[in-house]
Amino acid sequence: MSTQDRLYGLDNLRTFLIFLVVLVHAGVVYEASGFMAPYWIVDDPATSDLTGLVNLILDLLVMPTIFFISGYFTPSSLERKGNWRFLKAKARRLVLPWIIAVFTLIPFHNMFFLYSRGLPQESWTHYFHFSNGTISMSWLWFLPVLFVFDVLYLLLRKLNLHPRKLSMSWAVVAVFVLGVGYGELASALDWIGWTKTPLIDFQNERLLPYFLLFLLGSLSYHKGILDTDRRNMKLYIAVNATAWIPINIYLIVLLNFFLRPGQYIVSAGVDVFVLWVCSLLSMLSLLYCAVTTFKYYFNRQGRLGGALNKLSYNVYIIHIAVMGPIAWVLLHTELPALLKYPILALTTYVASNLLVYAYSKMVERLTTKPLTVHASSSSRESSHGGAQIVALKGPWAGRARPAASQKVNTLR
């Protein structure tokens, strides 16, 4: 299997995960617990317990897998570009869009937050995440965290500390043990929740596990885990058949903490330990199932899939701004939450893709200039008998046709 073919499965998985991000954020609008209601762009009084349960499960899958995929493509990017070009590319890819978004999309989020609740607008200086009293960049937290992970990966490579010689089996064990130990430490120090600063937000108890999964992705690249057509169906079936066990135990213990504060299934120490063990087992199991499923069964790419893959990164960036007005319209309908929920997710995803596609086409037209090739007198008198040299115009002007063997990787 060629490298180009091999990447289709991860590209398709990445696109699917972005849709799941939209689904999670749509679910927050109708979440019955009201935990995120004071912070979310629209709070609909029509709620459902199902959306919160779905979000708890997707929380174990979506971001861990996105960090794994990001880590998988980081080594090849560094090898192609070199250290300095790698950093510049990552800054252009992650930091620049983040800067633009925090000065445009976050103010829009905060203005629409007030508008959707019928509250008076504030001074424009209060609409930025670093000046509104909450210091929260909301969904944009992923961009600076991923940039920090890329920088840390570069430092590990420079210091020759990246565990490239570690086997995948031992690497998975290390991720599990270190992740559980980190969770225990975070609980002991009461370091649960979010750290929010003007430059970076992160979930305290998830920071190290996310970085470990990022490194696991980079190790998978070095080991060529996805370079083979071989299928280990026994392992695949076994993991799919048993993944529900740690997931359900995790949900039971976590919901007990929320619904029965101060009361434990066994004891405080045992419950916390079981929570972190099942959390890491669930993340690793779902990650394996997702990557393997897309490698085995979705490692092809049609025209629609290719188009969605190219748009997905920018869809992630703008989708909350698109979701707000749609959720506000649904707020004024009599539809039940279980119907609003899929409508909001699907319309937000489709509208976001259409907006990004229209914007990319507009930029393409504005930046593509006609190229006129002027022939010299000597070339006009060449052996071609004075054949005319035609000026190149239209969408292909100034473009080099890619070689058939050129690898296209839209993720990184």
SULHU-V99606 format. One line per field, one symbol per residue. ss: DSSP state (A for helix, B for strand, O for the rest). phi: phi as a letter, one per 40 degrees, with the letter a starting at -180 (. if undefined). A space follows every 50 residues. Layout:
ss=???
phi=???
This chain:
ss=OOAAAAAAAAAAAAAAAAAAAAAAAAAAAOBOOOOOOOOOOOOOOOOBAA AAAAAAAAOOOAAAAAAAAAAAAAAAAAAAAOAAAAAAAAAAAAAAAAAA AAOOAAAAAAAAAAAAOOOOOOOAAAOOOOOOOOOOOAAAAAAAAAAAAA AAAAAAAAOOOOOOOOOAAAAAAAAAAAAAAAAAAAAAOOOOOBBBOOOO BBBAAAAAAAAAAAAAAAAAAAAOOOOOOOOOAAAAAAAAAAAAAAAAAA AAAAAAAAAOOOOOOOOAAAAAAAAAAAAAAAAAAAAAAAAAAAAAAOOO OOAAAAAAAAAAAAAAAAAAAAAAAAAAAAAOOOOOAAAAAAAAAAAAAA AAAAAAAAAAAAAAAAAOOOBOOOOOAAAAOOOOOOOOOOOBOOOOOOOO OOOOOOOOOOOO
phi=.ccccccccccccdcccccccccccccccbcccgccdcbccbbcccbacc ccccccccccbccdccccccccccdccccccgdccccccccccbcccccc cccbccdcdcccdcccbgcccbcdccccccbcgbfbcfccdccccccccc cccccccccfbcccccccccccccdccccccccccccccfbbhbcbbcba bacdcbccdccccccccccccccgcccbccbccccccccccbcccccccd cccccccccbdgbbcbadccccccdcccccccdcccccccccccccbbcb accccccccccccccdcccccccdccccccdcbcccccccdccccccccc ccccccccccccccccccbcbbccccccccbcccggccbcccbgcccgbc cccccccbbccb
